[in-house]
């Protein structure tokens, strides 16, 4: 968290240096680079137009809107992933697969055993809550393996990563149920009369919730403390295993919310494609936020910003007609640069170079 | 080289930045002897061993080995092995998921092919010869720790070692296992192997060793045949205190009017999974008492058992006469007990967190998950204690790991003072910190007691204990072996109690 600068005389140089040392500087710098790049190459990237969709409702469109819209699931997952990373010093790689499960559960509740029912068989809220419960149970499963059986997070979550999509398919007997009700589509698209995509609001709501949770509970202090030193945490009365377990359950809840958006976007599900590779983006968001993947201190705002940066990058690449097959390769290059630049070793070297250059003058 | 010596180290020096770890240390090991290397923590035992095994390169001195004309150069553990020096460390360094025979021959077969049959037969023969109860095809992990230890020794012996170093081999063994290990050691002595035995357990030294070399502050204190060095002498040599000048330093004179009511805390037959023998303990209001004993004697394990830091295996604890349940640290904290742990880095500080968060941590946990201490309040607490204890830190925002050891310790102290405990346990609060801070902490302990709090104070420095405690519980080999009060509180008495064993 940034402390307000005291109004003493500070040279621009020292101020810059302080800014650079801030953790959130990394995603901000990355974002700025992307913005500047787009501005130079094609300023129309930032154009936002108000149009109408097929139903005659007003909708905003433009690349920026796309970024905000499509980043929503990633942002929500990054919140949970940050906590998991902080407390357990590892990542949950099963979030994509559990999104498939949670989404499948929601469709199953909404459609019953019909593939394409005329009306929904249950209220959306019931379907959503069912999805939450199931996703949190799978989170609890991962959390138990990590916290109580002390299995490495990557290995523990590899189980669901592998099995998750099959379980999702099995829940609906391998059919692809479709929800006809337009209300269900609101969560992933637009609510009539509101020109901003709904996922943006859901993401903002999640950010507000996590901000409140971090403010009104000691979750932040506990996860960081456990992640930094679980021995001393235990001797200060914290139950390190339970804190780790809890973070996985919270990530489960995030998965359920992301799943709602995902299935609502297309009103159906594709088990093998839905939220594919999203776990890697979520982990990347945490890393891009300058958070150590080995756990400990975290900066939630930086993680969230990191998620938006990743979506910004993806959308930029799409705009330049990079084939979707080649996308990961391009992304990898950019990511390597970002991660290397943000590595403490490199940053130290850079600041030394900077200093040397200044002294040479 | 001396007649009969297998190893001679002459004038060994080793310097680390700012520390003279070893200064002109001589050490001689004879054929067929078990030689104890003794000294307090930091005396240079491990450094000497590491120089000998090639982990560290020496800065001066020579090492001679029987069968080598000139001084040998040992620059890596591999070199040490080649000249016949083998080490068995405290922690088992073998592979638990391989068989016993595989472990014995790993890294020693010639070429890329292994003759399993021959290997197993060789291993079986050796195990039989040494009387080790293990089969060569058994998985090592399924053997008891003692047997694993012995397999490690067998491996060392089979590599034609002349010098066998056993570094704290008994710390995780029970009595019977120790006895088995000793039998093996005596067997090897008969076979002419020279054994260097590093341990904290005095009883064990007197049970198996022939000779003792004592180090203190990186210097050689002396080498003695076991018969010529009674226990009390050994302890005083390790601590560097002559028995003569051990007249009582205790100067308080005013015998504290002890509160004679019910003890604030009383433990009966308490023992824990950390391997402490059942002990009784009690402390009254306004009392300062302490646990003393050599390192590894179980001082910390006792207080950890009281605080619920290790799993309790027997016994009861009562506070104000009422029996209480302490199963985990939080239980103890809620009853008003604070515990400053021995290992500051591992158990005390939360390195990357700020000084402020480190100070409020315990209080915050006691308040509960849904009642976070506000930023302003935390800031106020932190500032208050930074001022009170004169903690030198750039700000309350600074990560605690950037502070010096003494200041880190003050932060941990602040953490517990903030919880306003009735009973505070300070385990080695003065270790590794400067003299000024040490005195401050001792003063603080006495001040707390005068305010009616009870304090248990543990320190390796007996002077400090004498200055602060009115009662000392003496430990040896994980057992309480005595309790000293009043007149008995002097160095001589403490040392003879620590040494025990009829001297």
Interface residues (C-beta under 8 A of the other chain):
Chain A: X3 X215 X216 X217 X218 X219 X221 X222 X224 X225 X228 X229 X231 X232 X233 X234 X235 X236 X237 X238 X239 X296 X297
Chain B: X307 X309 X328 X329 X330 X333 X339 X341 X346 X347 X348 X349 X350 X351 X352 X353 X357 X361 X362 X364 X365 X366 X368 X369 X370 X371 X372 X397 X415
